[in-house]
Amino acid sequence: MEIEQISNIVSFATRSGLLEELRGAPATALQVAERNGGDHRAYSSVLETLRGMGYLTRSGDQYTSTQQHHELRRDNSFCWDQIPEFLQTGKPWITIDSSPENLDAFYTKFFESVGYANQMSATAEAVAARLDGEPGHILDVGTGTGLWSLAMARRAPRAKVVAVDFPQVLTNHFFKRAEQLGCLDRVEALEGDFHEVHFPKSAFDRIVMGSSFHFLKEPAADSYVRKVKSALVKGGEFVVIDHFADATPHQRLSRTLYEMRLAMRTQAAKNYSRQEITRLCSRVGMLLKDSFEVEGPGFLSVLVFEVDFNA
């Protein structure tokens, strides 16, 4: 009952422009009611509810929209209006994994509108610090902006990063960020679909999949993880960063919403669970070495596997 009420209030506040109206322009409930030709008491109630949900703050009697609203406004990764059609047909509103062009177009818009790399840079630095070590060669699979691997390379001055992604993504995002961070002379690329790209054997100290493991097609999962292991040196690390935190009710809700986003914007993406990834890796001789959650937008978790010397 409360979830339905919350949904209706947020939907009204978004569609009517109420939240946008208060973005950077504080106003009282009376001012908002007068501008919209409404009732003061009714608007006071709605504004207080939105404040309770974190979409508004109040200073004295003036309300202002919060960063939580800004993130809601900028989130173009999910089209809520398409839910009725999705329920009837199961058809995603966009299939970003159907072609390199679709993938690049989606992430270009996403990265620019949300400011993803800047928003997540502190989180990536924290992950790199936790992993520590001095990897000489890092393979970044489904690299996107190179957020995770470039943060690791900044902490390991001798590290080389090999990025795997489609040419458009590498050109438009990865190489640009590597240049911004002063790492351009330490990066290379393997262009193409990561399912198909050949990895050299025993070549990398660390392989990273940051928010890309969910694009791994389920029928190919076993063979793919074997390919990852064969590309690692003995004692090398396989680092998986994705949305599989589920320890609290809030985390479980965030995860299920993320999985719904995947269903509505891809053909075959799957948000593998922590247990599924661990089983896949253990079957090929990669053992779970560390597991931790990271602070920042969303509920990202990190799994670190190590190649078993005895496998």
C-alpha positions as CSV (number, residue, x, y, z in Angstrom):
1,M,0.0,0.0,0.0
2,E,2.7,2.5,1.0
3,I,4.8,1.6,-2.1
4,E,1.9,2.4,-4.3
5,Q,1.4,5.7,-2.6
6,I,5.0,6.6,-2.9
7,S,5.1,5.7,-6.6
8,N,2.0,7.8,-7.3
9,I,3.5,10.9,-5.4
10,V,6.9,10.6,-7.1
11,S,5.2,10.1,-10.5
12,F,3.0,13.2,-10.0
13,A,5.9,15.3,-8.8
14,T,8.0,14.3,-11.7
15,R,5.4,14.6,-14.5
16,S,4.0,17.9,-13.2
17,G,7.4,19.5,-13.0
18,L,7.1,20.1,-9.3
19,L,10.6,18.7,-8.4
20,E,12.2,20.5,-11.3
21,E,10.5,23.7,-10.3
22,L,12.3,23.6,-6.9
23,R,15.7,22.7,-8.4
24,G,18.0,25.5,-7.3
25,A,15.0,27.8,-6.6
26,P,13.8,27.5,-3.0
27,A,10.1,28.3,-2.4
28,T,7.5,27.9,0.3
29,A,4.5,25.7,0.1
30,L,2.3,28.8,-0.3
31,Q,4.4,30.1,-3.2
32,V,4.3,26.7,-4.9
33,A,0.5,26.4,-4.5
34,E,-0.1,29.9,-5.8
35,R,2.2,29.4,-8.9
36,N,0.3,26.2,-9.7
37,G,-3.1,27.4,-8.9
38,G,-3.6,24.9,-6.1
39,D,-4.4,24.5,-2.4
40,H,-1.8,25.6,0.2
41,R,-2.6,22.8,2.6
42,A,-2.6,20.1,-0.1
43,Y,0.8,21.2,-1.5
44,S,2.2,21.4,2.0
45,S,1.3,17.8,2.5
46,V,2.8,16.7,-0.8
47,L,6.0,18.7,-0.2
48,E,6.5,17.3,3.3
49,T,6.0,13.7,1.9
50,L,8.6,14.4,-0.8
51,R,11.0,15.7,1.9
52,G,10.4,12.5,3.9
53,M,11.4,10.5,0.9
54,G,14.6,12.5,0.4
55,Y,13.6,14.3,-2.8
56,L,13.4,17.7,-1.1
57,T,15.1,19.5,1.8
58,R,13.6,22.3,3.9
59,S,15.3,25.3,5.3
60,G,12.8,27.3,7.4
61,D,9.7,27.2,5.4
62,Q,11.4,26.9,2.0
63,Y,11.8,23.7,0.0
64,T,14.5,22.8,-2.5
65,S,15.0,19.6,-4.6
66,T,18.0,17.4,-3.6
67,Q,20.7,15.5,-5.3
68,Q,18.5,12.4,-5.1
69,H,16.0,14.2,-7.4
70,H,18.8,15.3,-9.7
71,E,19.9,11.6,-10.1
72,L,16.2,10.6,-10.8
73,R,15.9,13.4,-13.4
74,R,19.2,12.4,-15.1
75,D,18.6,8.7,-15.1
76,N,18.0,7.8,-18.8
77,S,18.9,4.2,-18.3
78,F,15.3,3.1,-17.7
79,C,12.1,4.3,-19.4
80,W,9.4,3.9,-16.7
81,D,6.6,4.7,-19.2
82,Q,7.3,1.5,-21.1
83,I,6.4,-0.8,-18.2
84,P,2.8,-1.6,-19.4
85,E,4.1,-2.6,-22.8
86,F,7.0,-4.5,-21.3
87,L,4.5,-6.5,-19.1
88,Q,2.4,-7.4,-22.2
89,T,5.1,-8.2,-24.7
90,G,8.3,-8.7,-22.8
91,K,10.0,-6.4,-25.4
92,P,12.8,-4.2,-24.1
93,W,12.3,-0.5,-24.9
94,I,15.9,-0.5,-26.2
95,T,18.3,-3.3,-26.9
96,I,21.7,-1.9,-26.2
97,D,23.4,-5.2,-26.6
98,S,22.0,-5.8,-30.2
99,S,24.8,-3.9,-31.9
100,P,28.0,-1.9,-31.2
101,E,26.2,1.2,-32.4
102,N,23.3,0.8,-30.0
103,L,25.7,0.2,-27.1
104,D,27.9,3.2,-27.9
105,A,24.8,5.5,-28.4
106,F,23.3,4.4,-25.0
107,Y,26.5,4.8,-23.0
108,T,27.5,8.0,-24.6
109,K,24.2,9.5,-23.5
110,F,24.4,7.8,-20.1
111,F,28.0,8.9,-19.4
112,E,27.3,12.5,-20.4
113,S,24.0,12.9,-18.6
114,V,24.9,11.3,-15.4
115,G,28.6,12.3,-15.3
116,Y,29.3,8.7,-14.5
117,A,33.1,8.7,-14.5
118,N,33.3,11.7,-12.3
119,Q,30.5,10.5,-10.0
120,M,32.2,7.1,-9.6
121,S,35.9,8.1,-9.5
122,A,36.1,8.1,-5.7
123,T,34.5,4.7,-5.6
124,A,37.0,3.3,-8.2
125,E,39.9,4.8,-6.3
126,A,38.7,3.1,-3.1
127,V,38.5,-0.3,-4.9
128,A,42.0,0.2,-6.3
129,A,43.3,1.0,-2.9
130,R,41.6,-2.1,-1.3
131,L,43.1,-4.4,-4.0
132,D,46.5,-2.7,-3.8
133,G,49.4,-4.7,-5.2
134,E,51.6,-3.9,-8.2
135,P,49.9,-5.6,-11.2
136,G,52.1,-5.3,-14.3
137,H,49.5,-6.1,-16.8
138,I,45.8,-5.5,-16.4
139,L,43.1,-6.7,-18.8
140,D,39.8,-4.7,-18.6
141,V,37.0,-6.5,-20.2
142,G,34.0,-4.4,-21.3
143,T,36.0,-1.4,-20.3
144,G,33.6,1.5,-21.1
145,T,35.4,4.6,-19.7
146,G,38.1,2.5,-18.1
147,L,36.9,3.7,-14.8
148,W,38.2,0.7,-12.7
149,S,41.4,-0.3,-14.5
150,L,42.7,3.3,-14.9
151,A,42.2,3.8,-11.2
152,M,44.3,0.7,-10.6
153,A,46.9,1.8,-13.1
154,R,47.2,5.2,-11.3
155,R,48.3,3.3,-8.1
156,A,50.7,1.1,-10.0
157,P,52.9,3.3,-12.1
158,R,54.4,0.4,-14.1
159,A,51.1,-1.2,-14.9
160,K,49.9,-1.5,-18.5
161,V,46.2,-1.7,-19.3
162,V,44.7,-3.6,-22.2
163,A,41.1,-2.6,-22.8
164,V,38.5,-4.8,-24.4
165,D,35.5,-3.2,-26.0
166,F,33.9,-2.2,-29.3
167,P,35.9,0.4,-31.3
168,Q,33.4,3.2,-30.9
169,V,33.4,2.8,-27.1
170,L,37.2,2.7,-26.9
171,T,37.6,5.8,-29.1
172,N,34.8,7.8,-27.6
173,H,35.3,7.0,-23.9
174,F,38.3,4.9,-22.9
175,F,41.1,6.6,-24.7
176,K,39.8,10.1,-23.8
177,R,39.7,9.3,-20.1
178,A,43.1,7.6,-20.3
179,E,44.5,10.8,-21.8
180,Q,42.7,13.0,-19.1
181,L,44.4,10.9,-16.4
182,G,47.8,11.0,-18.0
183,C,47.8,7.2,-18.7
184,L,47.6,7.2,-22.5
185,D,51.1,5.9,-22.9
186,R,50.3,2.9,-20.8
187,V,47.1,1.6,-22.5
188,E,46.4,-0.6,-25.4
189,A,43.2,-2.1,-26.9
190,L,41.7,-5.3,-28.1
191,E,38.7,-4.3,-30.3
192,G,35.5,-6.3,-30.5
193,D,32.9,-8.2,-28.7
194,F,34.5,-9.6,-25.5
195,H,32.9,-13.0,-26.1
196,E,34.9,-13.3,-29.3
197,V,38.1,-11.5,-28.7
198,H,41.1,-13.8,-28.2
199,F,43.1,-13.3,-24.9
200,P,46.8,-14.2,-24.9
201,K,47.6,-17.0,-22.5
202,S,49.2,-16.4,-19.1
203,A,49.6,-12.7,-19.9
204,F,47.9,-10.8,-17.2
205,D,48.3,-10.3,-13.4
206,R,44.8,-9.0,-13.1
207,I,41.6,-9.2,-15.2
208,V,38.8,-6.8,-14.4
209,M,35.1,-6.9,-15.3
210,G,33.5,-3.8,-13.9
211,S,29.8,-3.7,-14.5
212,S,30.2,-5.9,-17.5
213,F,29.9,-9.4,-16.2
214,H,26.1,-9.1,-16.6
215,F,26.6,-8.9,-20.4
216,L,28.1,-12.4,-20.4
217,K,25.8,-14.7,-22.2
218,E,24.7,-17.5,-19.9
219,P,25.3,-20.4,-22.3
220,A,28.9,-19.2,-22.8
221,A,29.6,-18.5,-19.1
222,D,31.6,-21.7,-18.3
223,S,33.8,-21.5,-21.4
224,Y,34.3,-17.8,-20.9
225,V,35.5,-18.1,-17.3
226,R,37.9,-20.7,-18.5
227,K,39.3,-18.3,-21.1
228,V,39.7,-15.7,-18.3
229,K,41.7,-18.2,-16.2
230,S,43.9,-19.1,-19.1
231,A,44.8,-15.5,-19.6
232,L,46.0,-15.0,-16.0
233,V,49.4,-15.9,-14.6
234,K,49.6,-18.2,-11.7
235,G,48.4,-16.3,-8.6
236,G,46.7,-13.7,-10.9
237,E,43.5,-12.1,-9.9
238,F,40.1,-12.0,-11.5
239,V,38.1,-9.0,-10.2
240,V,34.3,-8.8,-10.7
241,I,32.5,-5.5,-9.8
242,D,28.7,-5.5,-10.2
243,H,25.3,-5.0,-8.6
244,F,24.9,-8.2,-6.5
245,A,24.9,-6.8,-3.0
246,D,21.9,-8.4,-1.2
247,A,22.6,-8.3,2.5
248,T,19.9,-5.7,3.5
249,P,16.3,-5.1,2.3
250,H,17.4,-1.8,0.7
251,Q,20.2,-3.6,-1.2
252,R,17.8,-6.3,-2.4
253,L,15.4,-3.7,-3.6
254,S,18.1,-1.9,-5.4
255,R,19.3,-5.1,-7.0
256,T,15.9,-6.1,-8.3
257,L,15.3,-2.7,-9.8
258,Y,18.7,-2.9,-11.5
259,E,17.7,-6.4,-12.9
260,M,14.5,-4.9,-14.2
261,R,16.5,-2.2,-15.9
262,L,18.6,-4.9,-17.6
263,A,15.5,-6.7,-18.7
264,M,14.1,-3.6,-20.2
265,R,17.2,-2.4,-22.1
266,T,18.9,-5.6,-23.2
267,Q,18.2,-8.8,-25.1
268,A,20.1,-11.3,-22.9
269,A,21.9,-9.5,-20.0
270,K,21.8,-11.3,-16.6
271,N,22.8,-10.0,-13.2
272,Y,24.6,-13.0,-12.0
273,S,24.5,-13.6,-8.2
274,R,27.5,-13.7,-6.0
275,Q,27.0,-17.5,-5.6
276,E,26.7,-18.1,-9.3
277,I,29.9,-16.2,-10.1
278,T,31.7,-18.0,-7.3
279,R,30.6,-21.4,-8.6
280,L,31.6,-20.6,-12.1
281,C,35.1,-19.6,-11.0
282,S,35.7,-22.4,-8.6
283,R,34.9,-25.0,-11.3
284,V,37.8,-23.8,-13.3
285,G,40.3,-23.4,-10.4
286,M,39.8,-19.8,-9.4
287,L,39.2,-19.4,-5.7
288,L,37.4,-16.6,-3.9
289,K,40.1,-14.5,-2.2
290,D,38.2,-11.4,-1.1
291,S,34.7,-10.0,-1.2
292,F,33.6,-6.5,-0.2
293,E,31.1,-3.8,-0.8
294,V,32.0,-0.3,-1.9
295,E,30.5,3.0,-1.0
296,G,29.1,5.3,-3.7
297,P,26.0,5.5,-5.9
298,G,24.1,2.2,-6.0
299,F,25.2,-0.9,-4.2
300,L,28.2,-2.3,-5.9
301,S,30.1,-5.3,-4.6
302,V,33.5,-6.7,-5.5
303,L,34.6,-10.3,-5.8
304,V,38.3,-11.1,-6.1
305,F,39.3,-14.6,-7.3
306,E,42.8,-16.0,-7.4
307,V,44.2,-18.7,-9.7
308,D,44.7,-21.8,-7.6
309,F,48.3,-22.9,-7.9
310,N,47.2,-26.5,-7.4
311,A,44.4,-26.5,-10.0
